[in-house]
Amino acid sequence: MVTPLTARAHAYVADLEAPALTEDDRHHLGRVLRMPIGADLTVGTGDGAWRACRLQDGLALAAAGPVVRDPAPAPALTVGFALVKGERPEWAVQKLTELGVDRIVPFLAERSVVRWDDAKVARQAQRWRDIARGAGMQSRRTWLPDVAPVAPFAEVAALAGAVLADAAGAGPSLAHPVVLVGPEGGWSPAERASGLPTVQLGDHVLRADTAAITAGAIFAALRSGLVATT
């Protein structure tokens, strides 16, 4: 049976009973990946449900297998990162999606340099979701991550299982699957006084976006059993 990991491509559709591609996805499969008519692929709705299909001439797909429902990964992994300048948040969202993180939460820390108005927050949130969708197709994810709009620190600090990334922290553990990465200026005294435990991500000082991706890689490896805590 063709699966998302063995198919030549994976895409997202609105309805698995009548699967049809968007114009952009059809263009990508045909013109970029050069998939011929009749090629096998898988499609999903981003909530664990997917099925094998075959490419046809046009947007509609021919179903080639039953609807399958993958269980949600457990425990759910969340990475929150303090907002930084430029395109680095987009890069972080893309890579965290590829790694299998389930929830991505950009937030404003006290020492965050970037400050956006409500309109830009809304635009960027949609932009990040579009990036996550493309990264999910590339990495063949059947569960798309929840990409949240920019939140205040107090909101992410209140998430169950939250832990602050810090050089003096303890080793990573799935007992705390919500990792918060601060700005390059570091956590403020008030943020450190939040009472959250801390976790170490390595032996070196990392940029904020690198630290977020490192957290995603470490915790995804722990969850999959590729590495084990001592």
C-alpha positions, 0 to 999 in steps of 0.5 A: 500500500502506498503511504505518505512516506513511500509516495512520491508526493503528499498534498492536502485537500479539503475532502477525502471523499472527493479529493481535489488539489488546489491550482497551486498544488497541481502546478507544483506536482506537474511542473515542479515535481514532473509527476505524470498522469496516473502517478501515485501520491497521498493526500490528507486533511492535516488532522491525521486522515489520509488516503492514496490517490492517483494524479489525473488531468485536472484538479480532481484525483482518483482515489486508490485506497481507503481513508486511513486515520493516524493517531495523534502523536503523543505527547504533543510537542510545543515549541514557543520562541520569542519573536525575532527580526527578519525571515528567521521566524518563517525559517523556524516555523518551516523547520519545526514543522519538518521535525514534527512539532505539534504546536508552534507559538511565537511570543513577545518576551520583555526583551524582544526587539520586534513589536508588531501591530495587530494587522501585521500579527494577523498577516504573519500568522497566516503566512506562517500557516502557509509555510507550515502547510508547505513544509508538511507536504514536503515532510509528508506529515499527516498531522499539521501543526497548530501555528498560533499567532503571536502571544504574550509571554504570560500566555505561553508560560501558563501552558501545561508542561512549559519549561524555559530553555536556559544554559543552566537547565536540566536535561530534556525530558518529555515530562516537560514537552512545552519548550519556550525559547527566549530572545537573544537578550535573554530572559528578564528577571521577571520571566525567570521569576515565573517559577517555570523549570529550565532545560538545557539545549546544548553546550553553546550559546544559540541564536533564538531561532537555532535554539527553537529548532534544536529544541524541536529536534531533541524533543522529537527524537526523545518522543520517537525513541531515537534517543533516550534520557539517562 
